[in-house]
Amino acid sequence: MSNFDHISLVNEINSNLTPFRKSQSDAMKGFAQLAQAAMAEGDISAKHKEFIALAIGITQHCSGCIGFHVKALQKLGATRKECEEMLSVCVYMGGGPALMYAAETLKAWDDMAAEHADKLALK
């Protein structure tokens, strides 16, 4: 399991990509349009699409993907229990390496949920 926090990782990735978004604006706009179209509500809900994206991130060993998709899932109202159920499928299909990233995902989930609760408490 990683020893970094996904909240900082997501912020750092966004910050590090700022110059790239400017220098490669057409490509990044295209990527953003692709993401928006792929993740839009359809016959498959946006929440289920985010779970699919998170599962791919886990099985591809992408910590940044885990952070971004956990954050999106929490915004969509997904529960930790739903996440755990999806993680069991990842472990079934990806074995031990997926299990390690499942643990990372649960830490990211809990950290981001706590951060959200802290922000609500300050309001």
Residue, then its C-alpha position, 0 to 999 in steps of 0.5 A: m500500500s502506498n504511503f502517500d495521501h491521495i488528496s495531495l496526489v490529486n492536487e499535485i497532479n492537477s498542479n503539475l498538469t497546468p502547464f501541459r494543459k496550456s501548451q497542449s490545449d487542443a489535445m487536452k480539450g479533446f481528452a476532456q470532451l472524451a471523458q465528459a462524453a464517456m462518463a455521461e449518464g446513459d443506459i449505464s449510470a455515471k456512478h457505475k461508469e466511475f466504478i468501472a473507471l476506478a476498477i480499471g485504475i486499480t487493475q492498471h496500478c494507477s494511484g492517480c486514477i484511484g484518487f480522481h475516481v474515488k473523489a468523483l464517486q463520493k461526489l456522486g453519492a457512492t458508498r464505501k460498501e459499494c466500493e468494497e463490493m467492486l473491489s472484490v471483483c477487482v481482486y477476483m480478476g486481478g489477484g494479489p496485485a489488485l488486493m494491494y491497490a484495493a487497500e490503497t483505494l480504501k485508504a483513499w476513500d476514508d481519507m477523502a470522506a474524512e476531508h469532506a466531513d471536516k469541510l462540512a463541519l467548518k460550514 
